[in-house]
């Protein structure tokens, strides 16, 4: 049987790492996999180390890509190939996206599109596949509300919903049997200070590792009026800036606790609200 090519979007988290492992171990007779990781330059170093470890141990032959932004042209980001060693660590691709499109936030949610989706589409086209060629995305059965409205149009499939339905506790349990792990807690995943995260998670990061906000603080100070419109923009929901998050974090509050499920947290306090697509950044 001729095998079909399947792109697999590895986001750098435990769920999508498990998906990569599961596909390799259960679907290798059906597909030729092309594993892709789109680096934004704002991931935690431990995320990059984890991605590299998964690549080596699972044998993913992972392709690391980053956005190439085209200033002054009406075209979306294309891609360049990087590696664990050469991947940006100081937000360089993110800064280029902000220079062109402005600060991303709930009203201008372009960072996922320009830092991940368009570079992945560009990479697919470079291999002579269509932009919407089939791509596996690591969304679990207990977070089905994260599937974006354009998932079908983008060719996304969800193996952890349809073929191997799995929940977060099962993923966490699976990782307890592995000889390596991500090494950071949930609130530090993806871009560490992602504006989609709940205010509680952001306040927790501000309190524990305030330096993680240095990049977003500089972006707000340098590029607040970049992009469409002239109104100054800030990153966080409720029109909160980095400084606002820090002010809130000075007051007494209960720090984020990974043990509490997100939904339960959301029901307790509005500061636990995160976007419907959870805190993640997926090609769906
Ligand atoms: S993780 Fe958040 S900040 Fe980073 S690209 Fe995705 S949506 Fe944007």
Boltz pocket constraint, residues with backbone or C-beta under 6 A from the ligand:
constraints:
  - pocket:
      binder: B
      contacts: [[A, 40], [A, 104], [A, 111], [A, 112], [A, 115], [A, 190], [A, 191], [A, 193], [A, 194], [A, 195], [A, 196], [A, 279], [A, 280], [A, 281]]
      max_distance: 6.0
